Amino acid sequence: MSTEGRTTAGSALRGFLETPVVGMAPWIIFSLLVGPGRFEVAVAVALAAAVALVLLGRLARPDSSWKLLEIADVVFFAGMAIVGALAGPGTLRWLETYAGEVANIALALIAFGSMAVRMPFTIQYAREQVDPSLWNTPAFLRTNYVITGAWGLAFLVAALAGAFGDLVLHNPDNIWTGWIIQIVAIVAALKFTAWYPDVARDRARRDAGLPGPDPPSTASFLLPLAALLVPLGIAVLILEDAWWIGAALIIAGTLLTKVLRH
């Protein structure tokens, strides 16, 4: 690889590691993997991802500050691994059933708790991508509060969906509560994280009377979510005995995508 290629790859890696989505990756992996018979595998993969991301972050940017979320990643999953190794059969069955909700609730508490102490966890990542002169501006602070709140809400929805599947339906692997609702919540937060900063920046520029593009439309945020309905509908057709629901999701996703594009 040429020097220019290595520089470009290194810049891309640093940019990737400087987003809050990276810090949440182990939690997302764990919440989607864990289930009956899968606790040890889910913890091992999540812990490996957490440690790898910390090491990559230090290698890519040695002067980078330690993040609340990456520390929580390693501590939480290392603790879960120890508990799982020492747990008896009954405790292990409980963890296999409810550990996904525990992880989602923990991350929601981290999000809302960081907002309560006036340090939304996304701000540590955002500060590494903007000039220090912007760190205390109202627009910058408000943007991070909104994005952190969106992630807290997404993981709260995922926790509630999982709890409904476990406690009410008595089916941890229910495709709706264990997968579809949780995936939609996470994807919505991912898309919002990418969409909202441009909205906030363009609105601030417009309010200041400066020239520039109009803020991205709400349709540009909703479009990927509408498109997601199609593969979800296909999954329902394959995995569930409810072809009409799968067909409805595919049709709704197709129609909404066309409407939002126009």
N, C-alpha and C positions, 0 to 999 in steps of 0.2 A: 504494500500500500504506500502511495506517495505521501510526502510530508503534508501536502494540502489535504489529502483524504483523511489522514490521521487527525489533523486539526479540526476538520469538519465533524468527524465522528466524535471527537472529544467534546466539542461544543454542543453537539446534539445530546450526548450523554449527560453533560452538566445541566443542560436545559431540562431534560427529563427528570433528573434527580432533584431539581429545585422546585418541583411542583408538589403541592400537598397530596395529590392523588397517589404519589409514590409511597408516602407514609401510611396511607390507608390500604395499600395493596395487600399486606399480610392479613389484615382483618377481613377484607373482601374474600380472599382466598379461603380463609378458615370458615367463614360463615356459609360459603357455598359448598365446601367439601364435607363439613362435619355432619354426622348422622349415625344411625345404628351401624356399628361395626367399623366406623371410619374415624373415630376420635384420634387415635394415635397417629394415623397418617395425616389428618388435617393439621394437628398440632406440629408435627415434624416439618411439613411443607411450609406452614406459616412462619415458624421459628427460623427455618433456613432462609426464607425470603427476607425476614426482618434483619437478620445478621448480614446477609449479602448486601442489602440496600445500605446499611450503615457503613460497611466496608467500602462499597463503591463510592458512596458520598464523600468519605474521607480521602479516597484516592483521587477522585475527580476534582475535588476542591478542598485541599487541606485546611484552608483558612475558614471554611464554612462553620457556622455555629451549630452546636448540638440542638436538635429540635425536640420539643416536648413529645411529639407524636412518635418519633423514631425510638426515643427512650422507652415510651410506653409500650411500643411494639415488642421490644426485646424482653422487657420485664414481665409483661402479661403472658406471652407465649412460653417463656422459660418457666414461669410459675405454673402454667397449665401443664407443661410437660412433666414437671416434678410431681404435681398432684396426680396426673394420670399414671405415672410409674408406680406410685405408692398406693393408689386407690384399690379397694376391694372390688369384687364383681358388681355389687349393688351400686356403689358410687360411680363406677365406670359406666354402668348403664344409664345413670342419671346424667352424667356428663355427655354421653353420646346423644341423649335426647335434648338436653337444654343448653349445651355449651354454645350453640349458635346464638341463642337469645342472650346469653351472658355476654358474649363478645359484642353483639350489636348494642346492648344497653351500656356496656363499658365505653364504647366509642361515642355514643350519644352523650354520655355524662362528660367525657373529655371535651367534646365540642361545646356543650352548653356551659360547662364549668369554666372553660377557658374564656368564654364570653363574659361570664359573671365576674371574673377577676381582671377584666379589661385587657386580655391578651388572647384574642381569638387565634387558634393554633395555625391558621393559614397565614397569619401576618409574618411569621418567621420565615416562611418560604417567599412571600411576596417582597419582603425587604431586600432579598438578594437579587431581585430582578428590576428594581427601580432605584432612582437616585435618592440618596438620603434626605434631600430637601423635601421629598414628598411623604416621608414616613408619618408625619403628624398632621397631614392635611385632612380635612373632613371627608373628602371623597375617597381617599385611600383607606382610612379607617372604616368608613361605612361599607365599602366594598368587601372588606375582609370580614366584618361582622355578618353581612348578608350571606356570603359564601359559606362561612363556618356554620351559620344557622341552617343553611340548606343541607349541609352534610349531617348535622345533628338530626334534622327532621327525617332524612333518608334512612338513617340507621335506626331511628325510633320506629318508623314504618316497618322496616325489615324485622325488628324485634317483635312488634305486635303481630305481624303476619305469622312468624314462626311460632309464637306462643299460641295463637289461635289454632294452628295446625296440630301442635302438641297436646294442648289442654282440652280443646273442644272437639276437634276431629280425631284426636288420638292417632294421628298419622304424620310422623315427622317428614316423610318423603312425599307428602301431597304436592302435586305439581304446581298448584296455585300458591299455597302458603309457603312452601319450602323453596320454590324456585321462581315462578313468574313474577309475583309481587315484589320479591326481594331484588330480582334482577332489574325490573323496571325502576324501582326506587334508586338503585345505585347508578344505573345509566342516566337517569334524570339528573342526579347530582353531578355526575361527570360532565354532562352536556352544559349544565348551568354554570359550572366552574369555568368552562371554556367560553361561554357566551356572555356572562354578566360583566366581566371587567371591561370589555369593549363597549357595552351599553353605558356603564358608569363613566368611562372616559369621554365618550362622544357626547353624552348629556352634559358633562361638566364643561366641555369645550363650547357647546352650543349655548349654555346658560351664561357663559362668559362673553358671548358675542364674537367668538373666534370662528374663522372659516374651518370647514371640515365636513366629513361625511355625516349623514344622519345616523343615529344609533341603530344597531341591528334590530330587526323586527322580532316580535314575539314568535312569528311564524318560523323564523330561522332556528329558534330554540326548540319548537315543537316538532319540526319536520323529522329529525332523527328518531324521536319517540314514536311518531306515527309509522315510520318505516319499520321500526322494531316490531310492530304488531304482526307483520307478515311472517317472519321466522317463528314468532311465538305461536301463531296460529298453526303453522306447519308442525311444530312440536306437539301441540295439543292433538292434532289429527293422528299423529303417530303413536303418542303415548297414552292418550285418554280415550275412553269409550264415549266420546261426545263430539262427533264429527261436525255437528251444527255449530258448536262454539268455535271450533277451529276454523271452519269456513267463514263464520261471522268476523273473526279477528282478521283473517286474510283480506276479506272484502273491505272491512273498515279501514285497515291499514293502507290498502291500495287507494281508496277514495280520498282519505284524509291527506295522503301524500300528494295526490294530484291537486287538491284544493289548496294546500299550503304552499305548493310551488308557484301557484298563480296568485 
